Amino acid sequence: SYRLDRVKTFFNPTIDPQGSSYHIRQVLLALGSGGMTGVGIGRSRQKYEYLPEATTDSIFAVAGEELGFIGAGLLILAFLYLLSLIFQLATHTHDSYSKVLVAGVGAWFSLQFILNLAAMVALTPLTGVPLPLVSYGGSALVTMLAGIGIVLAVARTEKL
């Protein structure tokens, strides 16, 4: 079955290079191709022909190829900074409902961020979880922007 193949591929990525392990092999190849400084913005080779879901699930691999280790690290730092601001707002909010609401949005973003990155470096099986605010996709982007809107609404009404 499809699920069993994904689990087998997770434990042995070389099991079927043209079948079930094709996606993760191309993701790792894209990340490795970027080197330290990347191949340049818009110059990724993997996203055009080889990498499935290059604009959605595997966008971090494309960023790693185009921006390199340094650019991917900066992208991770930007996310960590955003998450720290969200959780800082949650801890300093006086209203308990707003506190839980903002912390929930922060936890949601954190979980999606961690799951996507872990899948891209083969620490977890590929799950199809988009990278928050980066992956292309209508419903994922709309819900993420709604979450950001909630956080901004709480920040605007809160006297910190």
ChimeraX attribute file (.defattr): number of C-alpha atoms within 10 A of each C-alpha:
attribute: neighborCount
match mode: 1-to-1
recipient: residues
	/A:1	5
	/A:2	8
	/A:3	8
	/A:4	9
	/A:5	14
	/A:6	17
	/A:7	15
	/A:8	17
	/A:9	22
	/A:10	20
	/A:11	13
	/A:12	11
	/A:13	18
	/A:14	15
	/A:15	15
	/A:16	14
	/A:17	14
	/A:18	10
	/A:19	10
	/A:20	19
	/A:21	19
	/A:22	18
	/A:23	21
	/A:24	24
	/A:25	19
	/A:26	19
	/A:27	28
	/A:28	17
	/A:29	16
	/A:30	26
	/A:31	24
	/A:32	16
	/A:33	21
	/A:34	24
	/A:35	16
	/A:36	15
	/A:37	15
	/A:38	23
	/A:39	18
	/A:40	13
	/A:41	12
	/A:42	12
	/A:43	14
	/A:44	21
	/A:45	15
	/A:46	20
	/A:47	22
	/A:48	10
	/A:49	9
	/A:50	16
	/A:51	23
	/A:52	17
	/A:53	14
	/A:54	20
	/A:55	17
	/A:56	17
	/A:57	23
	/A:58	28
	/A:59	22
	/A:60	26
	/A:61	30
	/A:62	27
	/A:63	26
	/A:64	28
	/A:65	33
	/A:66	26
	/A:67	26
	/A:68	25
	/A:69	20
	/A:70	15
	/A:71	18
	/A:72	23
	/A:73	13
	/A:74	13
	/A:75	17
	/A:76	15
	/A:77	12
	/A:78	12
	/A:79	17
	/A:80	14
	/A:81	12
	/A:82	15
	/A:83	19
	/A:84	13
	/A:85	14
	/A:86	22
	/A:87	19
	/A:88	14
	/A:89	22
	/A:90	24
	/A:91	14
	/A:92	13
	/A:93	20
	/A:94	13
	/A:95	12
	/A:96	11
	/A:97	10
	/A:98	20
	/A:99	18
	/A:100	14
	/A:101	17
	/A:102	27
	/A:103	20
	/A:104	17
	/A:105	21
	/A:106	23
	/A:107	15
	/A:108	14
	/A:109	22
	/A:110	18
	/A:111	15
	/A:112	15
	/A:113	20
	/A:114	13
	/A:115	20
	/A:116	26
	/A:117	22
	/A:118	15
	/A:119	20
	/A:120	24
	/A:121	16
	/A:122	17
	/A:123	13
	/A:124	15
	/A:125	19
	/A:126	22
	/A:127	13
	/A:128	13
	/A:129	19
	/A:130	23
	/A:131	24
	/A:132	20
	/A:133	17
	/A:134	16
	/A:135	19
	/A:136	17
	/A:137	13
	/A:138	8
	/A:139	9
	/A:140	18
	/A:141	17
	/A:142	12
	/A:143	13
	/A:144	16
	/A:145	14
	/A:146	13
	/A:147	19
	/A:148	18
	/A:149	12
	/A:150	16
	/A:151	23
	/A:152	15
	/A:153	13
	/A:154	19
	/A:155	18
	/A:156	10
	/A:157	10
	/A:158	14
	/A:159	9
	/A:160	9
